Amino acid sequence: MTVLIPRKADGFVSRTIAGDVIIVPVRGGVGDLEAIFTLNSVGATIWKLIDGGTPLERLAAAVSSEYEIGAASAAADVREFVELLTSKGLLVGQPPDPGAAP
């Protein structure tokens, strides 16, 4: 299975307010306030690390280190979270760049 590298989809803006990350879809230049996403601290950590170049394994390693949880648990949680955000249209996946450093 090819590991995907998540990238934030176009058409969303995010802001950190009182420690929470709020994601709002923007359509036609206007925020869709009916479809706001609020992330908890773990979700916010993952969202902030998603840059279109970091593979899931590195995201999971960062979560494991930050929250002192096992690597396998962090990997499962990150994969589930990324799949959820992808299903909601907030993320798109791309294959890893073969020329990129590991």
C-alpha positions in Angstrom: 0.0 0.0 0.0 1.4 3.4 -1.0 1.6 5.8 1.9 -0.1 9.0 1.2 1.1 12.4 2.2 -1.8 14.5 3.3 -2.2 18.0 2.0 -4.8 20.6 3.1 -7.5 21.1 0.4 -8.1 24.5 -1.1 -11.1 26.4 0.0 -10.6 26.3 3.8 -9.2 28.7 6.3 -8.2 27.9 9.8 -7.6 30.0 12.9 -6.5 29.2 16.4 -8.9 30.7 18.9 -8.4 30.1 22.6 -6.2 27.0 21.9 -8.7 25.4 19.5 -8.2 25.2 15.8 -11.3 26.3 13.9 -11.6 25.4 10.2 -14.1 27.1 8.0 -14.9 26.3 4.4 -14.9 29.3 2.1 -17.1 29.2 -1.0 -17.4 32.1 -3.3 -15.3 34.2 -1.0 -17.7 33.8 1.9 -17.2 31.5 4.9 -19.8 28.7 5.3 -20.6 29.0 9.0 -22.9 26.0 8.8 -19.9 23.7 8.2 -17.3 24.8 10.8 -14.9 22.2 12.1 -13.4 22.5 15.6 -10.3 20.4 16.4 -9.2 19.2 19.8 -5.5 19.6 20.9 -4.4 16.3 19.2 -6.3 17.1 16.0 -4.9 20.7 16.1 -1.3 19.3 16.4 -1.8 17.0 13.4 -3.5 19.8 11.3 -0.6 22.2 12.0 1.9 19.6 10.9 0.2 18.8 7.6 2.2 20.6 5.0 1.8 18.5 1.9 5.3 17.0 2.3 5.2 15.2 5.6 4.2 11.5 5.5 1.8 9.9 7.9 4.7 8.1 9.7 6.3 11.4 10.6 3.0 12.9 11.7 2.4 9.8 14.0 5.9 10.1 15.4 5.3 13.7 16.3 2.0 12.8 18.0 3.6 9.9 19.8 6.3 12.2 21.2 4.1 15.2 22.0 1.4 13.2 23.8 3.6 10.3 25.1 1.6 7.5 23.6 2.8 4.4 21.9 3.9 4.6 18.2 1.3 2.0 17.1 -1.5 3.8 18.8 -0.4 7.2 17.4 -0.1 5.7 13.9 -3.6 4.3 14.1 -5.0 7.6 15.5 -3.3 9.7 12.9 -4.4 7.5 10.0 -8.0 7.5 11.3 -8.0 11.3 11.7 -6.5 11.9 8.2 -9.1 9.5 6.7 -11.9 11.4 8.4 -10.6 14.8 7.2 -10.1 13.4 3.7 -13.7 12.1 3.7 -14.9 15.6 4.7 -12.9 17.2 1.9 -10.5 19.0 4.2 -7.5 17.0 3.0 -6.3 15.4 -0.2 -3.7 12.7 -0.5 -0.8 12.5 -2.8 1.8 9.8 -3.3 5.2 10.4 -1.8 7.8 12.2 -3.8 10.4 9.6 -4.8 13.2 12.3 -4.7 12.3 13.6 -1.3 14.5 12.8 1.7 13.1 10.2 4.1 
